[in-house]
């Protein structure tokens, strides 16, 4: 994706990321909105990430992290 990232963050969520070594590390993630100007078919994490355009309600239901779900459910595009 290419576009403009908002200056103000939408929120923060936490999760335990599994590392290649098998260990887990607690991670804090800041979430920002992105106004999409262009979309690419190939990007660095194409084999690791699924790209799906959906409603905020569906996106909120699809994620496992409760904090991220709350952020997505309150998102209002500008």
C-alpha positions, 0 to 999 in steps of 0.5 A, spaced: 500 500 500 502 507 498 498 513 501 499 518 507 499 515 514 495 519 519 499 523 525 495 521 530 495 514 532 488 510 533 490 506 539 495 501 542 494 493 543 499 488 546 500 481 544 505 475 544 509 474 538 512 467 537 519 468 534 523 463 530 527 460 535 520 458 538 520 463 544 515 468 545 516 476 546 510 481 549 509 486 543 506 493 544 503 495 537 501 502 535 495 503 530 495 508 525 490 509 519 493 510 512 489 513 506 490 508 501 493 512 494 495 506 490 495 498 492 501 493 490 500 486 488 507 484 491 510 487 497 515 484 502 511 480 506 506 478 501 507 470 503 506 472 510 500 477 510 493 476 507 490 482 504 482 483 504 478 489 503 472 489 508 468 493 513 470 495 520 465 490 523 468 484 519 475 486 521 474 487 528 470 480 528 476 477 524 482 479 529 484 475 535 486 481 539 481 484 544 484 491 544 485 491 536 478 489 535 476 495 540 480 499 535 477 497 529 470 497 531 471 504 533 475 506 527 472 512 523 475 514 516 476 521 515 
